[in-house]
Amino acid sequence: MNLTQHDWAAQLEADTNAVILDVRTEEEWKDGIIPGALLNDIYKGQGFIYRLEELDKSKNYYVYCKAGGRSAQACSIMNQLGFKYTYNLDGGFMNWNGEVLLPEKD
């Protein structure tokens, strides 16, 4: 389900069963993330699927990418794999006006 920036943020804030999933590349991830996000690069193909299979399907997933296209695709794949609740951030990270963190350096 596509949610506007406002609805995505408001629903996420109220959701006690939420997981934030960033499906951008590692390079994009380094530019900043929505706090608490997990990275799973959709361009990794089968690796992306393997990482999804490790996730708890009973959680609610708030998914984003740079503009909203890859995250919409990720939500569709996740739904096919049995994830019931996936929410795409319409407009993506480039339109995000909420809190942003720089990820921890390894």
C-alpha positions as CSV (number, residue, x, y, z in Angstrom):
1,M,0.0,0.0,0.0
2,N,1.3,3.4,-1.0
3,L,1.2,6.0,1.8
4,T,1.8,9.7,1.6
5,Q,4.8,11.0,3.5
6,H,2.6,12.4,6.3
7,D,0.4,9.2,6.6
8,W,3.5,6.9,6.5
9,A,5.2,8.9,9.3
10,A,2.1,9.1,11.4
11,Q,1.2,5.5,11.0
12,L,4.8,4.4,11.7
13,E,4.9,6.5,14.9
14,A,1.8,4.8,16.2
15,D,2.8,1.3,15.2
16,T,4.3,-0.8,17.9
17,N,4.9,-3.7,15.5
18,A,6.8,-1.7,12.9
19,V,10.0,-2.4,11.0
20,I,11.5,0.2,8.7
21,L,13.2,-1.3,5.6
22,D,15.5,0.7,3.3
23,V,15.8,-0.9,-0.1
24,R,18.4,1.5,-1.6
25,T,22.0,0.7,-2.4
26,E,24.7,0.9,0.2
27,E,26.0,4.1,-1.4
28,E,22.6,5.7,-1.1
29,W,22.3,4.5,2.5
30,K,25.5,6.4,3.4
31,D,23.8,9.6,2.5
32,G,21.4,9.3,5.4
33,I,18.6,7.0,6.7
34,I,15.3,7.2,8.4
35,P,16.2,6.3,12.1
36,G,15.9,2.6,12.8
37,A,16.0,1.5,9.2
38,L,17.4,-1.9,8.1
39,L,19.2,-2.0,4.8
40,N,18.2,-4.6,2.2
41,D,19.3,-3.5,-1.3
42,I,16.7,-4.6,-3.8
43,Y,19.4,-4.6,-6.6
44,K,21.0,-7.6,-4.8
45,G,18.5,-9.9,-6.6
46,Q,18.5,-13.3,-4.9
47,G,20.4,-11.8,-1.9
48,F,17.5,-9.4,-1.4
49,I,15.1,-12.4,-1.3
50,Y,17.3,-14.3,1.1
51,R,17.4,-11.4,3.5
52,L,13.6,-11.0,3.3
53,E,13.1,-14.7,4.2
54,E,15.0,-14.0,7.4
55,L,12.5,-11.3,8.5
56,D,9.5,-11.8,10.8
57,K,6.4,-11.9,8.6
58,S,4.2,-11.0,11.5
59,K,5.7,-7.4,11.6
60,N,4.5,-4.4,9.7
61,Y,7.0,-3.2,7.2
62,Y,7.5,0.5,6.3
63,V,9.6,0.4,3.1
64,Y,11.4,3.2,1.3
65,C,13.9,3.9,-1.4
66,K,15.0,7.1,-3.1
67,A,11.9,8.0,-5.0
68,G,9.3,5.3,-4.2
69,G,9.6,3.0,-7.3
70,R,12.0,0.3,-5.9
71,S,10.2,0.3,-2.6
72,A,6.8,-0.2,-4.3
73,Q,8.4,-3.2,-6.2
74,A,9.9,-4.5,-2.9
75,C,6.4,-4.3,-1.2
76,S,5.0,-6.3,-4.1
77,I,7.7,-9.0,-3.8
78,M,7.2,-9.1,0.0
79,N,3.4,-9.5,-0.4
80,Q,4.1,-12.5,-2.8
81,L,6.4,-14.0,-0.1
82,G,3.6,-13.8,2.5
83,F,4.2,-10.5,4.2
84,K,0.7,-9.2,5.0
85,Y,1.4,-5.5,5.9
86,T,3.8,-3.5,3.7
87,Y,3.7,0.2,3.4
88,N,5.5,2.1,0.6
89,L,6.7,5.6,1.3
90,D,5.3,7.5,-1.7
91,G,7.9,9.9,-3.1
92,G,10.7,8.2,-1.2
93,F,13.6,9.4,0.8
94,M,14.3,12.4,-1.4
95,N,10.9,13.9,-0.3
96,W,11.3,12.8,3.3
97,N,11.1,15.7,5.8
98,G,11.3,13.8,9.0
99,E,14.3,12.9,11.0
100,V,17.4,11.7,9.2
101,L,20.5,10.0,10.6
102,L,23.8,9.1,9.1
103,P,24.4,5.4,9.5
104,E,27.0,4.0,11.8
105,K,30.4,3.5,10.1
106,D,31.6,-0.1,10.2
